[in-house]
Amino acid sequence: MISSAATAPGGARCLIAVPTLNEARHIALLLEHLLVEAEAMDGSIVVIDGGSTDGTQDIAGRYAAEHERITLIHNPKRIQSAAMNLAVEQFGDGADYVIRIDAHGKYPPDYCRALVREAREIGADCVVVPMLTVGENTFQRAVATAQNSLVGTGGSAHRNGTGGRMVDHGHHALMSIPAYRAIGGYDESFRHNEDAEMDYRFTQAGYRIWLTNATVMTYYPRSTPSGLFKQYFGYGGGRARNVLKHRMVPRIRQLVPLAILPAVVLAALSFVHWSALVPLVAWCVACLALGLVATGRHVQDYGLPVSRAPLVGVAAMIMHLAWSSGFWLHLARNVTGPRKAGV
């Protein structure tokens, strides 16, 4: 097994970590791309697989056998937070930075090198990146339009492309190994929202998070309504766990979606009085209207015709309702049930 401490721009040493779980569709192309980066930096790549059953391990194993710069290891806990902790534990000695690569994402040719240059030039402890969401089928394009717009993200900094500044949270890309270890790495009790939880501890410890405008990652959203609902349900539960653990006050853009599940519940009382439907109807109309605006602005960017604009509003409604439901359900479980470590 080779060392994963890799020489990078500015004399930094860098660990490139790729958590995987059933990524057979993407892993080969990703590794081909990362090999170019690794060659340019005289670096190496560690794939941390969580027990894939779709052939991901076979593909990554073949690349590891053919290229000395690639190592494949097993992640028995399966989740990304555990994969990153395992990578840093086993390969972090002597490295200055760890770069987290999401196997289902797409990256510019110099992504890793750009991150290291930014970290060195700015003196940041972490570098996070803007996310550009794109879709392949019609529903994905609708989700992409929503997620890249106010209706889907509420103005999240790493979603609206306003980089080049310090932030308190963003999509994880590069992290200082000393800072990573100083705060204890990812909390492995989090299956969702683990990056926001870790960023909270980074900032509380005085570390600086830089949202770069030097590079970007392309993200492919869930391709079905059920997949999207499940994802955002998890995000909502993760945010509730974060709030309970750190006694955080949610931001305004997070407080607004919290009203969605209560509005749906209130609508059940419409047989008593029609006004119970007003909050739910107002939310639906707002989502559809903002979806239309977003589609008009981005029709050339995401390939969704204006005639399909209602799908953007529907995608936003799925995300809002799922997030709100996940948050309130997790909160209710912890209020009414026994408290667990790392709630």
KOLLUM-291701 format. One record per residue (C-alpha): residue in three letters; x, y, z. Coordinates in steps of 0.5 Angstrom, whole numbers, plus 500, padded with zeros to 3 digits. Example, Ala and Ser with C-alpha at 12.3 -4.5 7.8 and 13.67 -1.06 7.14 Angstrom:
2
ala525491516 ser527498514 
//
This chain:
343
met500500500 ile503507498 ser503513502 ser497518501 ala501524503 ala502528496 thr506534494 ala501539491 pro502547489 gly506551494 gly510545497 ala503543501 arg502535502 cys495533500 leu491527501 ile485526496 ala480521499 val474519495 pro468515499 thr464511495 leu458507496 asn455504489 glu458509484 ala459504479 arg456509474 his461514475 ile467511479 ala471510473 leu471517469 leu472520476 leu478516477 glu481517470 his480525472 leu483524479 leu489520476 val491527471 glu491531478 ala495526482 glu500526476 ala500533476 met501534483 asp505527484 gly500525489 ser495519490 ile488517491 val485513496 val478510495 ile474508501 asp468504499 gly462502504 gly461495501 ser458497494 thr454491491 asp454494484 gly461493482 thr464499484 gln469495488 asp471491482 ile472497478 ala476501483 gly480495485 arg482494478 tyr484501477 ala488500484 ala492494481 glu494498475 his496505478 glu500505484 arg497512485 ile490509487 thr489505494 leu482502495 ile480501502 his474498506 asn469502510 pro465498515 lys461503517 arg459505510 ile457512511 gln461518508 ser463521515 ala466515517 ala470514510 met473521511 asn475519518 leu478513516 ala482516511 val485521515 glu486516521 gln490511516 phe493516511 gly493523514 asp500523517 gly505528514 ala499531510 asp497538510 tyr490537507 val485532505 ile481533499 arg474530499 ile471528493 asp464526492 ala464520487 his457522484 gly460529482 lys464532476 tyr470537477 pro474541473 pro481539470 asp485543476 tyr480542481 cys485539487 arg490544485 ala486550485 leu483548492 val491548494 arg493554491 glu487558494 ala488555501 arg495557501 glu494564498 ile488566503 gly491562509 ala484558510 asp484552514 cys478550510 val476551503 val469550500 val466550493 pro460553490 met455547487 leu453547480 thr447542480 val445540473 gly440534470 glu440529465 asn433527465 thr427532465 phe426531473 gln433532474 arg433539470 ala427541474 val431540481 ala437543478 thr433549476 ala430549483 gln437548487 asn440553483 ser435558485 leu432562491 val426557491 gly430551492 thr436554497 gly433560500 gly440564498 ser445559501 ala452562499 his455555496 arg449554492 asn448561489 gly455562486 thr457568491 gly464566492 gly471569494 arg469570502 met469567508 val463563510 asp461559516 his459553512 gly459550505 his460544501 his466541503 ala472540499 leu479541502 met481541510 ser487542514 ile489536517 pro491539523 ala485543524 tyr481536522 arg484532527 ala484538533 ile476538532 gly476530532 gly474530525 tyr466528523 asp461526528 glu460519525 ser453519529 phe451524523 arg448521517 his446527514 asn448534515 glu455532518 asp458537514 ala454543517 glu456540524 met463540523 asp463547520 tyr460549526 arg466546530 phe471549526 thr468556526 gln467555534 ala475553535 gly477559531 tyr478556524 arg477560518 ile472557512 trp473560505 leu468559500 thr472559493 asn471563487 ala477559483 thr473553482 val466549482 met464542483 thr458540478 tyr453536482 tyr447531479 pro441531483 arg436525485 ser433523479 thr426521482 pro421525487 ser422519492 gly429519492 leu429527492 phe424526498 lys428521502 gln434525501 tyr431532504 phe428528509 gly435526511 tyr437533511 gly432536515 gly433530521 gly440532520 arg439539521 ala435538527 arg440533530 asn445539529 val440544533 leu439539539 lys447538539 his449545539 arg443549541 met444552535 val438557532 pro436556525 arg437561520 ile431565517 arg432561510 gln431554515 leu426557519 val421558513 pro421551511 leu419549518 ala412552517 ile411547511 leu409541515 pro405545520 ala401548514 val400541511 val397539518 leu393545519 ala390544512 ala387537515 leu382542519 ser379545512 phe373542513 val372546520 his373552516 trp376554509 ser382559512 ala385553514 leu388552507 val390559506 pro398557509 leu398551504 val395554498 ala400560499 trp406556499 cys404552493 val402558489 ala409562491 cys413555489 leu410555483 ala411562481 leu418562484 gly419556480 leu417560473 val421566475 ala427561476 thr426557469 gly425563465 arg432566468 his435559467 val432556461 gln439556457 asp443554463 tyr439548465 gly435546459 leu428546462 pro423549457 val419554460 ser413549459 arg415545464 ala416550469 pro411547474 leu416542475 val421546478 gly415549483 val413541485 ala421540486 ala421545491 met415543494 ile418536495 met424539498 his421543503 leu416538505 ala421533506 trp426537510 ser420540514 ser418533516 gly425530517 phe426536522 trp420535526 leu420528526 his427528529 leu425533534 ala419529536 arg423523537 asn428526541 val423530546 thr418524547 gly423519547 pro430517551 arg436522549 lys442518545 ala449520545 gly450526539 val443527539 
//
